[in-house]
Amino acid sequence: MPKIKTRRGAAKRFKLTGSGSIRRGKSHKRHLLTHKTRKRKRHLRQVTLVDSVDNGRVRRQLVRG
């Protein structure tokens, strides 16, 4: 039986923390930034955790066989 490959797109977007949570970056920081406030852009730079309802889905994509 072959090994299960990691989905490379997901591996580039998500990282596992030491406690097992999954970190992700925030969206809406690529273009059309001139009308967004300084505060909003500053908060978009921070990383956040994946919501608990999506944890299983993301974890399955990061699985290594």
BELJOQUI-V458199 format. One record per run of one state. SS is the DSSP state (helix for helix, strand for strand, loop for the rest). FROM is the first residue (numbers start at 0). LEN is the number of residues. If there is no record, write none. Layout:
ss->SS from->FROM len->LEN
ss->SS from->FROM len->LEN
//
This chain:
ss->loop from->0 len->7
ss->helix from->7 len->6
ss->strand from->13 len->3
ss->loop from->16 len->5
ss->strand from->21 len->3
ss->loop from->24 len->13
ss->helix from->37 len->7
ss->loop from->44 len->3
ss->strand from->47 len->2
ss->loop from->49 len->2
ss->helix from->51 len->10
ss->loop from->61 len->4
//
